[in-house]
Amino acid sequence: MKRRLFLRKTSLSALILPAVITSVGLSSKKTNIIASHSPDLKSGSGISEKHLNENFVLNELSIDALQNLMKTGEFSSRSITELYLQRIQLYDKAGPKLNSIIELNPDALSIADQLDKERAAGKLRGPMHGIPVLIKDNINTGDKMMTTAGSLALVGNHAQADAFIVVQLRKAGAVILGKTNLSEWANYRSTRSASGWSSRGLQTKNPYVLSRTPSGSSAGSGSATAANLCAISIGTETDGSIVSPSSVNGLVGIKPTVGLLSRSGIIPISKTQDTAGPMAKTVKDAAILLGVLAVADPADAITLESKGKSIADYHTALSTDGLKGKRLGIEKSLLNGHEGIDRLTQQALKVLRDQGAIIVEVELLKLTSPLGKYEGTVLSFEFKEGLNAYLSNASAPVKSLAETIAFNKNHESTVMPYFKQETFLEAEARSDLKSKDYLNAHTELLNGSRKAIDSLLTSLKLDAICAPTNGIAGCIDEINGDYDTGYSFSSPAAVSGYPHITVPMGRVHECPVGFSFIGTAYSEASLLQLAYAYEQASKHRVSPKFLGAANPA
């Protein structure tokens, strides 16, 4: 269940291009880096799929394919970076106006130039060398970009240093293109928020059907990656914020075990559940980025638990035979609902069986749903402490949750025009983490969720538990907020801190839906093997068509 829906139900309620980079993106000027004829960009619909996709030379290219282009000298990191910047100009700020990018990195081309020099000198840092990446705007970068969680309250917050995972990105040779828009405060301000809307970045759109939600909170990362505005991106999740936008944007998303990736330098919600993770067009790309980011951080003590349990090259675990003889639990309660999703799920199960997997029905949600009352308590206590700690050392104009609440109230017309901040108010009313209410909720949540998953895996000798990731993307509605589609499989892995991978399993009326694999702690390599074998046998990733409305056919 998505975090915001849970809260509602429980009442917890200068580039070389002519374009100019601004704090919220590029100007409307066009450039001519791409091929011969540019598409008609006068409206968000009616643009041909041929213009949008076929004429873009980097469309759907994997990390390996981009590396081959640079290896042969056909392209450089700079030319690839220029092409993605052009793509952003044409489709994020003009044309369909996806609004997925909240800020571009003015140093992107100079970084690419340096990496090209290293390549020419025979120095290659690894598979991410020269690859353009977008990262969510709640992750610190110690450069010219801000880190704001999409909030006007944090405008001016220039981090003194990179987040630990950004340090790893730079070491690996990635080109940080910019920051992506998100559901403000990672969907933790209100119980009635609209996914992909923030007061700084406004509303992100879903590139498959522009009137449909891109989901959240990693909405910008999902929309941008799906629309080929970057090679790969990073999102963050507390409950559903990587896997849900990955699902509805036709992507592979990995929500790792809490502790595999550092959270240092990321604006927090919950130390129990928060993690960053890759969002990609293929399982292999996601696995490559996961290996780059999975480094223990002395400043985030929980990552020390990953020593000996993580691997540097997760993509080496991938095999097209990864499903042979594997026993998979399928969540029974999500087998009958929307006829379109049910059809895709049955097709997915046939693919799994055809690849040699054994399917066993399970009822995990029956075991974990009662724990929802504890999740809300844990998040509200941890959010207050975590945000106060982050803001006390930040360069933002607000230094605490209380000051942020006051800022929002004083700027209500721009910060809270559609929904308010009742979740903030509830968190501010909490005491510290020594509270018996918190300690009890934390113990019950972790013990109960981990026991539920591990007992099923052990007793039924399962390699993973599967289900449709979530429902069909709802319509964007800033006034009423998101609505429950009846499908969500994010919470069991979220509250337990266990890994979760979603892979495209098809589309309903052109709206993508994902298929999930979850497992026990640090089982990423095994889950990736399953996910890769399913992906290669099913091949459901397709480029978006930027439709104005859902296809009735």
C-alpha positions in Angstrom: 0.0 0.0 0.0 1.3 3.4 -0.9 2.5 5.5 2.1 0.1 8.4 1.5 -2.9 6.1 0.9 -2.0 4.2 4.1 -1.9 7.5 6.0 -5.3 8.5 4.6 -6.9 5.2 5.6 -5.5 5.3 9.1 -6.3 9.0 9.4 -2.6 9.8 10.0 -3.5 11.3 8.4 25.0 28.1 -19.8 25.5 25.1 -21.6 27.0 25.1 -25.0 23.5 24.9 -26.3 21.5 28.0 -27.1 19.2 26.9 -24.4 19.7 28.5 -21.0 19.7 26.6 -17.7 17.6 28.1 -15.0 16.7 26.9 -11.5 13.7 25.0 -12.9 15.1 23.8 -16.2 15.8 25.0 -19.7 14.4 27.9 -21.6 12.0 27.3 -24.5 14.6 28.0 -27.2 15.2 25.1 -29.5 18.5 23.7 -30.6 19.6 21.5 -33.5 21.6 18.7 -31.9 19.2 16.1 -33.0 18.6 15.0 -36.5 17.2 16.7 -39.4 13.6 17.5 -38.6 12.1 18.4 -35.2 8.6 17.4 -34.3 5.7 19.8 -33.9 5.8 20.8 -30.3 2.7 23.0 -30.1 0.7 20.6 -28.0 1.1 17.8 -25.5 -0.7 15.3 -27.8 -0.9 14.7 -31.5 2.9 14.3 -31.8 3.7 11.3 -33.8 5.4 8.3 -32.1 7.8 8.3 -35.0 8.9 11.9 -34.2 9.1 11.2 -30.5 11.0 8.0 -30.6 12.5 6.9 -33.9 14.4 10.1 -34.6 16.1 10.1 -31.3 19.4 8.2 -31.8 19.7 7.2 -28.2 16.2 5.9 -27.8 16.0 2.9 -25.4 19.8 2.4 -25.5 21.2 0.4 -22.6 24.4 1.2 -20.6 26.2 -1.4 -22.6 25.1 0.1 -25.9 26.1 3.5 -24.9 29.5 2.2 -23.8 29.9 0.5 -27.2 29.2 3.8 -29.0 31.9 5.5 -26.9 34.3 2.7 -27.3 34.1 2.8 -31.1 34.3 6.6 -31.1 31.0 7.1 -32.8 29.9 9.1 -29.8 31.6 10.7 -26.8 30.2 11.2 -23.3 29.9 14.9 -24.3 27.8 14.2 -27.4 25.6 11.7 -25.5 25.1 14.3 -22.7 24.3 16.9 -25.3 21.7 14.7 -26.9 20.0 14.0 -23.6 20.0 17.7 -22.8 18.3 18.3 -26.2 15.8 15.7 -25.4 15.0 17.3 -22.1 14.6 20.7 -23.9 12.2 19.3 -26.5 10.0 17.0 -24.3 10.3 18.1 -20.7 10.0 21.9 -21.1 8.3 22.0 -24.5 6.1 19.5 -26.4 4.5 17.1 -23.9 5.9 19.2 -21.1 6.6 16.3 -18.8 8.0 18.6 -16.1 10.2 15.8 -14.8 13.4 17.8 -14.3 13.5 20.3 -11.5 17.0 21.6 -12.2 19.8 20.9 -14.7 23.5 20.6 -13.8 25.4 23.5 -15.4 28.6 21.5 -15.1 27.3 18.4 -16.9 29.2 19.0 -20.2 32.5 19.9 -18.4 32.2 16.6 -16.4 31.6 14.7 -19.7 34.6 16.4 -21.3 36.8 15.3 -18.4 35.6 11.7 -18.6 36.2 11.8 -22.4 39.8 12.9 -21.7 40.2 10.0 -19.3 38.9 7.5 -21.9 41.3 8.9 -24.5 44.1 8.4 -22.0 43.1 4.7 -21.5 41.5 5.2 -18.1 38.1 3.7 -17.7 36.4 3.8 -14.3 33.9 1.0 -15.1 30.5 0.4 -16.8 29.1 3.8 -15.7 32.0 5.8 -17.2 30.5 8.7 -19.1 26.9 7.6 -18.6 24.4 10.5 -17.9 22.3 10.0 -14.8 19.4 12.0 -13.2 19.0 12.0 -9.4 16.0 12.8 -7.2 15.9 16.3 -5.7 16.0 15.0 -2.1 19.6 13.8 -2.6 22.5 16.2 -1.8 24.9 17.3 -4.5 27.8 19.5 -3.4 27.8 21.5 -6.6 25.9 24.4 -8.1 22.5 22.6 -7.8 20.1 22.9 -4.9 18.5 20.1 -2.9 15.0 21.0 -2.0 12.7 17.9 -1.9 10.6 20.0 -4.3 9.7 22.5 -1.6 9.9 26.3 -1.9 10.8 26.2 1.8 14.2 24.8 0.9 15.0 27.0 -2.1 18.6 28.1 -1.5 19.7 24.9 0.1 23.1 24.2 -1.5 24.7 21.2 0.1 28.3 21.5 1.3 29.1 18.0 0.2 27.7 15.2 -2.0 25.5 12.5 -0.5 27.5 9.3 -0.1 25.8 7.6 -3.0 26.6 10.7 -5.2 30.3 10.3 -4.2 30.1 6.7 -5.5 28.4 7.9 -8.7 31.2 10.4 -9.4 33.9 7.8 -8.6 32.3 5.5 -11.1 32.4 8.2 -13.8 28.7 9.0 -14.1 27.7 12.4 -15.5 25.1 13.9 -13.2 22.6 15.6 -15.6 20.4 17.2 -13.0 17.8 16.7 -10.3 14.3 15.3 -10.9 11.0 16.6 -9.7 9.2 14.6 -7.0 6.1 14.5 -4.9 7.0 17.3 -2.4 8.8 16.1 0.7 8.7 12.6 -0.9 4.9 12.4 -0.4 5.0 13.1 3.3 3.3 16.4 3.8 -0.4 15.6 3.3 -2.8 12.7 3.2 -4.4 14.2 0.1 -1.4 14.9 -2.1 -1.1 14.5 -5.8 1.8 12.3 -6.8 4.4 14.2 -8.8 3.4 17.6 -7.6 5.7 19.9 -5.7 5.6 23.6 -5.0 8.9 24.2 -6.6 8.6 21.9 -9.6 4.8 21.7 -10.0 3.1 18.7 -11.7 5.1 15.9 -13.4 3.3 13.9 -16.1 3.3 10.3 -17.1 4.9 10.0 -20.6 2.6 7.1 -21.6 -0.6 8.9 -21.0 -0.1 12.6 -20.1 -3.3 12.9 -18.1 -2.3 9.9 -15.8 -0.2 10.1 -12.7 3.5 9.3 -12.9 3.1 8.1 -9.3 5.4 9.1 -6.5 7.3 10.1 -4.8 10.1 9.4 -7.4 7.8 10.7 -10.1 10.4 12.8 -12.0 12.9 9.9 -12.0 10.3 7.6 -13.4 8.9 9.9 -16.0 12.3 11.1 -17.2 13.9 7.6 -17.5 10.8 6.2 -19.3 10.9 9.1 -21.8 14.6 8.6 -22.5 15.7 11.9 -21.0 18.6 10.1 -19.4 20.2 6.7 -19.5 19.2 5.8 -15.9 18.1 7.5 -12.7 18.0 7.2 -8.9 14.9 7.4 -6.8 14.2 7.0 -3.1 11.6 4.9 -1.3 10.0 4.8 2.1 7.0 2.8 1.0 6.3 2.5 -2.7 8.2 5.5 -4.0 10.6 3.6 -6.3 8.5 0.6 -7.2 5.2 2.4 -7.9 6.6 5.1 -10.3 8.7 2.4 -11.9 5.6 0.3 -12.4 3.4 3.0 -14.0 6.3 4.3 -16.1 7.2 1.0 -17.6 10.5 0.7 -15.8 12.6 -1.7 -13.7 12.9 -0.4 -10.2 15.0 -1.7 -7.3 14.1 -0.9 -3.7 17.2 -2.5 -2.0 17.5 -3.9 1.5 17.6 -1.1 4.0 21.3 -0.9 4.7 22.6 -1.9 1.3 22.8 1.8 0.2 23.8 4.8 2.3 21.3 7.4 3.3 23.8 10.0 4.3 23.0 13.3 2.6 19.4 12.3 1.7 16.5 14.3 3.1 14.9 11.7 5.4 11.5 10.4 6.3 12.3 7.2 8.2 15.6 5.7 9.2 13.8 2.3 9.4 12.5 2.3 5.9 14.3 4.9 3.7 16.6 3.8 0.9 17.7 5.1 -2.5 17.6 2.8 -5.5 18.0 2.5 -9.3 15.2 3.2 -11.8 16.1 1.9 -15.3 14.8 0.6 -18.6 16.4 -2.9 -18.2 17.2 -5.2 -15.3 20.9 -5.2 -16.3 21.2 -1.4 -16.2 19.6 -1.4 -12.8 21.9 -4.1 -11.6 25.0 -2.2 -12.8 24.0 1.0 -11.0 23.1 -1.0 -7.8 26.6 -2.4 -7.7 28.1 1.1 -8.0 26.0 2.4 -5.1 26.2 -0.5 -2.7 29.1 0.6 -0.6 29.2 0.6 3.2 29.2 4.1 4.7 30.8 4.7 8.1 28.4 7.7 8.6 25.3 5.4 8.1 25.9 2.6 10.6 23.2 0.3 9.2 25.2 -0.1 6.0 27.9 -1.8 8.0 25.5 -4.7 8.2 25.9 -5.2 4.5 29.6 -6.1 4.6 29.9 -9.6 3.2 26.4 -9.6 2.0 26.7 -7.2 -1.0 28.5 -7.7 -4.3 30.2 -5.2 -6.5 28.9 -6.6 -9.8 25.3 -7.5 -9.4 24.9 -7.8 -13.2 27.2 -10.9 -13.1 24.3 -12.8 -11.3 22.0 -12.4 -14.3 21.0 -15.5 -16.3 18.2 -16.2 -18.7 17.9 -19.6 -17.0 17.3 -17.9 -13.6 13.8 -19.2 -13.2 14.4 -22.9 -13.7 13.4 -24.9 -10.7 12.6 -21.8 -8.6 9.6 -21.8 -6.3 7.7 -18.5 -6.4 4.8 -17.5 -4.1 2.1 -15.5 -5.8 -0.1 -13.1 -3.7 -3.5 -14.7 -3.8 -5.5 -11.5 -2.9 -4.2 -9.7 -6.0 -5.2 -12.3 -8.5 -8.8 -11.1 -8.9 -9.6 -7.4 -9.3 -9.3 -5.3 -12.4 -9.7 -7.5 -15.5 -6.8 -5.9 -17.3 -4.3 -6.4 -14.5 -5.6 -9.9 -13.9 -5.0 -10.8 -17.6 -1.4 -9.5 -17.4 -0.8 -11.3 -14.2 -2.0 -14.6 -15.6 0.2 -14.0 -18.7 3.2 -13.3 -16.3 2.5 -16.5 -14.4 2.5 -18.5 -17.7 5.9 -17.0 -18.6 7.3 -18.0 -15.2 6.0 -21.5 -15.5 7.2 -21.8 -19.1 10.7 -20.8 -17.8 10.6 -23.6 -15.3 9.3 -21.9 -12.2 6.9 -23.5 -9.7 4.0 -21.2 -8.6 2.5 -21.4 -5.1 -0.3 -19.2 -3.9 0.3 -17.3 -0.7 -1.5 -14.7 1.4 1.3 -12.4 2.6 -0.9 -9.3 2.7 -3.2 -11.0 5.2 -0.2 -11.3 7.5 1.2 -7.8 7.0 -1.8 -5.6 6.6 -2.6 -5.5 10.3 0.8 -4.0 10.8 -0.2 -0.8 9.0 -1.2 0.9 12.2 2.4 0.7 13.4 3.9 2.0 10.2 2.2 5.4 10.5 3.5 5.8 14.1 7.0 4.9 13.2 7.2 7.2 10.2 5.8 10.2 12.1 8.2 9.9 15.0 11.2 9.3 12.7 10.4 12.0 10.3 10.4 14.7 12.9 13.8 13.6 14.3 15.4 13.0 11.0 14.2 16.2 9.3 15.3 18.3 12.3 18.7 16.8 12.2 19.1 17.3 8.4 17.8 20.9 8.5 20.0 21.9 11.5 23.1 21.4 9.3 21.6 22.6 6.0 21.8 26.0 4.3 18.1 26.2 3.9 16.2 29.2 5.2 14.2 26.9 7.6 16.1 25.0 10.3 13.4 22.7 11.7 10.1 21.0 11.0 8.4 23.7 13.0 9.9 26.4 10.9 9.0 24.6 7.8 5.4 24.3 8.9 5.4 28.1 9.6 6.9 28.8 6.2 4.3 26.8 4.5 1.5 28.6 6.3 3.0 32.0 5.5 3.2 31.0 1.8 0.0 29.0 1.6 -1.1 30.2 -1.8 2.1 28.9 -3.5 3.2 26.1 -1.2 -0.2 24.6 -0.4 -2.7 25.7 -3.1 -4.3 22.2 -3.4 -3.5 20.2 -0.2 -2.2 21.2 3.2 0.3 19.8 5.7 -1.6 17.6 8.2 1.0 14.9 8.1 3.7 17.5 9.1 1.5 18.7 11.9 1.0 15.2 13.3 4.8 14.6 13.2 5.6 17.8 14.9 3.2 16.8 17.8 5.3 13.7 18.4 7.9 13.4 21.2 11.3 11.8 20.7 12.4 8.3 19.8 12.5 7.2 23.5 8.7 7.3 23.5 7.1 3.9 24.5 4.6 4.4 21.7 7.4 4.6 19.1 9.5 1.8 20.6 6.5 -0.5 20.7 5.4 0.3 17.2 8.9 -0.1 15.8 9.4 -3.5 17.4 6.0 -4.8 16.3 6.4 -3.5 12.7 9.9 -4.9 12.1 9.4 -8.2 13.9 5.9 -8.8 12.5 6.8 -8.0 8.9 10.1 -9.9 8.8 8.5 -12.9 10.4 5.7 -12.9 7.9 8.0 -12.9 4.9 10.7 -15.2 6.2 8.2 -17.7 7.5 6.5 -18.0 4.1 9.9 -18.3 2.3 11.1 -20.9 4.7 8.0 -23.0 5.2 7.1 -23.2 1.5 10.7 -23.3 0.4 10.2 -20.2 -1.8 12.8 -18.3 -3.7 10.7 -15.1 -3.8 7.1 -13.8 -3.3 5.5 -12.1 -6.3 2.5 -10.0 -7.3 1.4 -7.2 -9.6 3.3 -4.2 -8.2 0.3 -1.8 -8.2 -2.7 -0.7 -10.2 -3.2 1.2 -13.4 -2.1 4.9 -13.1 -4.9 7.0 -11.9 -5.8 10.4 -13.4 -3.9 13.4 -12.1 -6.0 15.3 -9.6 -4.3 18.0 -7.6 -7.5 19.0 -5.9 -8.7 15.6 -4.6 -5.3 13.9 -4.6 -4.5 10.3 -5.6 -7.1 7.5 -5.3 -6.6 3.9 -4.4 -6.7 1.5 -7.3 -7.0 -1.6 -5.1 -3.6 -3.0 -6.0 -0.4 -2.3 -4.1 2.4 -4.7 -3.1 4.9 -2.2 -1.8 4.3 -2.3 2.0 5.6 -5.8 3.0 9.1 -5.2 1.7 9.0 -1.5 2.7 8.1 -2.1 6.4 10.5 -5.0 6.8 13.4 -3.3 5.0 13.6 -6.2 2.6 14.4 -5.9 -1.2 11.8 -5.4 -3.9 12.3 -5.4 -7.7 9.6 -4.5 -10.2 9.7 -5.4 -13.9 7.3 -4.3 -16.7 4.6 -7.0 -17.3 2.5 -5.2 -19.9 0.1 -2.4 -20.4 -3.6 -1.8 -19.9 -5.0 0.8 -22.3 -1.3 1.9 -22.9 -0.8 2.3 -19.2 2.2 0.2 -17.9 1.9 -2.2 -15.0 4.8 -3.9 -13.2 5.3 -7.3 -11.7 7.1 -7.6 -8.4 9.6 -9.9 -6.8 10.4 -9.6 -3.1 12.7 -11.6 -0.8 14.5 -11.7 2.5 17.3 -9.3 3.5 20.2 -8.9 1.1 18.7 -11.3 -1.5 19.2 -8.7 -4.3 21.4 -11.0 -6.4 18.8 -13.8 -6.4 15.9 -11.5 -7.1 17.8 -9.9 -10.0 18.3 -13.3 -11.5 14.6 -14.0 -11.3 13.7 -10.6 -12.6 16.1 -10.8 -15.5 15.0 -14.2 -16.6 11.4 -13.0 -16.6 12.3 -9.8 -18.4 14.2 -11.6 -21.1 11.3 -14.1 -21.6 8.6 -11.5 -21.7 10.1 -8.3 -23.2 7.4 -5.9 -22.1 9.4 -2.6 -22.0 8.2 -0.3 -24.7 8.8 3.4 -25.4 6.0 5.8 -24.3 3.7 7.4 -26.9 2.9 10.6 -25.0 -0.8 10.1 -25.5 -3.3 12.7 -24.3 -5.7 10.2 -23.0 -5.8 6.4 -22.3 -6.3 4.2 -25.4 -9.8 2.7 -25.3 -8.7 -0.2 -27.5 
